[in-house]
């Protein structure tokens, strides 16, 4: 299962492999003894490998067509209103795993953020203007060709692992470790904070190896799960945000 969009009121989940889409009412589910209350269910269109909701008006779909990845804003009646092609120099069919990412959307500003797993960068797609911006935290982002040409293996470096967001900020777990090092628990972890304009704001080093994060904008607390013992950890960020 993959969490593709999470707002204050609902959670959007896609089942990898089948493309089955579920939208869960968070408040109603909590009031029903944690039994999921579905607002709607469906299936992603053929060829779509990832998606993010832009509210009631449209969705943002990542679609593989031949050797190309298309990033489309699609209205609810099926019209494509904006298209991006950030990886036009890459054979996406051969490098689809290397292009793995986490999508997050902000309905307020109509921007979609793409947190890359195997490149140290976040891409921002402005659905209203058609502009794109890439924020790279490491010069390795500019040496992307070897990443696309090599098979994923134990020595492959993974940069970002998990992400969360609020209407004002994006939080991404950064490790910069090989897959073998990550599995052994030797990876040093940081939390990178960006705003929706694409600016890199903070780099918080943490001692724990994390397995997921989420953010409460009201209390300005970032919650994380410690990979070692599954404890929930709280990071107080009110001093910074």
N, C-alpha and C positions, 0 to 999 in steps of 0.2 A: 504494500500500500504506500502511496505517496501523498503527503499533504501538499496541495497546490495553492491553496488560498485560505487564509484565516482572518476573519474580521472580528469585531466585537460581538456579533450576533450569530455568525455561522462559520462552519468549517467545510471546506471543499476537499474531497478525497478522490483520488483516481487509483484504481487497481491496476498495477503494472501488468502488461501482457494482454489483458482483455480490453482495456480502455473504458471499463465501467466507471461511471461518474456518480458520486453521491454528494449531496449537499445536506449537512446536518445542522439542525437548529441547536446551538449550544445551550441557551437558557432553558429551552424546553427539555432537552436531554438531561440536564442537571436536576430539573424538577421531577423527572421520571425515573429516579433512582439510577441515573447514569445509563439508562437504556436509550440508544440513539433514536432521535426523532428526525426523520428525513423530510426535508422540504421538497426535494425532488431527486430523481435518479435518471440516469440516461447513459449514453455511450458516446465517447468522443468520435468525431468523424474519422474516416479511414485515412491512415497516414499520419495522424496527429500523435506525437510522442509526448507532448507536455502542454499544459494549459494554465491560464490564470484568469480569474474573473475580473472584469472591469465594471461590475455592478449590473444593473438591470438592462443596460443598453448594449453591451458587447462583451466579447471574450478575446483573450490574446492566445493564439494557438501557434505552437511550434510544429511544423509539418515537414516531413521528409518526402521529397519528390525527386526521384532519380538520385543524382549526386549532390543535390542542393537542399539546404535547410531554409525554409521560408518562415519568417516570423510575421504573422498576420493578425491585425485587429479585425474581428469579424462581428458584425451586428447580429442581433438575435434572429433576424430574418434571413441570415446566411450571406449577406453582402460583405465583401472584403473592403474595408474603409482605409486601411493603411498597411503597407508591406515593407518589411526590412529584410536585408540580406547581408548580415554582418560577416559571414564566413564564406563569401563567394569564391575565395581562392583555395578553399579546402574541399576535398572529396568527402562530403559528409557521410556518404554511404559506407566508406571504408573506415571513417574516423568517428562514427557516431558515439562510441563509448568515451573517446577522448573529449568530445564536446558536451559531456554530461554537465548539467547545471540545475540550479534551483531557481524557479520563477516566483516572483512576488509582485503584487500589483497594488497601486495606490489609486483608488477611484477619485480621490479629491483632486489630484493633479494630473490624472490620466497618464501616469508613468509606470512602466514595467521594469523591474530590476532583475537581471539575470546573474546569479552568483555562480561562477564557473568552478568546477571541482578540480580540474587538472591544469588550470591556468590561474595565476594569482591576480585575477581581475574581476570586476563587476561591470556589466554592460547595462546602460540605461536607455530605454526606448520611450520617447515622448510620442504617445499616440496622437495627441492633438496637433503637434507641429511637424511630426515626421523626423525630428532631430534625434541623433544618437550620441552617446558619450560613453567612453570607456575609462574607468579609473583603475589603474594598475598599481599595486603596492610593492611590486618587485620587478626588477629589470628582466627577470625570466619570462615575463609576459611577452616581450618582444622577440623571444627566441622560440616561437610557437611551432615552427616546422618540425623539429625533432619529436615533439610531443605527438603530432599528428601522424608521423611516419612510423613510430615504434608501437609495438603491441603493448597492451596493458599487462603488467606483471609485478612481481614483488618489489622491484626496484623503481617502479613508477612513482613519481612524487605527486601526492595529493595536497592541495593547498587549502581549499575550503571544504568543510564537512557538513555544517548545518547552518540554518539561518532563521531569523525571526524579524519582525518589523512592527512598526507603529505608523500612524499617519505622518510622523515627523522623522523617524529614523529607521535605519536598517542595521541589523546586528548579524555578524557572520563569524562562525567559529573557524579560526585559521590555525593550521598545524604545520604546513610545509614539511612533511615527512613522507618517506617512502611507505608504500602500503604494508611492507613487512614491518617497518618500525612502528607504524600506527597499531598494528595488531599486537605487537609485543608490549605496547603501553609506554614506549620510550619517547613518544612525540611530545614536544613542548607545545602548549596550547595558548592561543591568544584570542581575544574577542575584538574584532574590528567594527567600528561604528562609522556609518556614513549617513549623510542626509539625502533627501530625494533629488537634490540638484546634482548629486554625484560627487560631492566633496568628501574626502576621507578625513574624519574628525578625530578619532581616538583609537589607540592600540592598547588594550588592557591585557597584560600578561596574567594568566591564571595557573595555579599549580595542578589543577585537576584535568584529567582527560575526559572530555564531555561526550555524551551520546545524543543530546538534543537540547534545544533551548526554546524558550518562549518569553515574551515581554509583556508586562502589565504597565501600560502607559499612565494609568491613574496614580499608581504608587511609585512609578519609576524603578521598579525592581525587575531584574532579569533572572528568570528561573532556568536552571539547567539540571540535567541528570548526570551524576558522576558515573562514568563507565565502569569503574572498579567495583563499586558496591551498590549501584542503583539508587544512591541517596539523592534527594533533591537539594540543590544548592541555591542560595539566594545571593545575588550580587546587587547591592544598593548603588544606584547610579544617579540619585537626585543631586549629588554634588556637581555632576558634570553636565547633565541634560536639563 
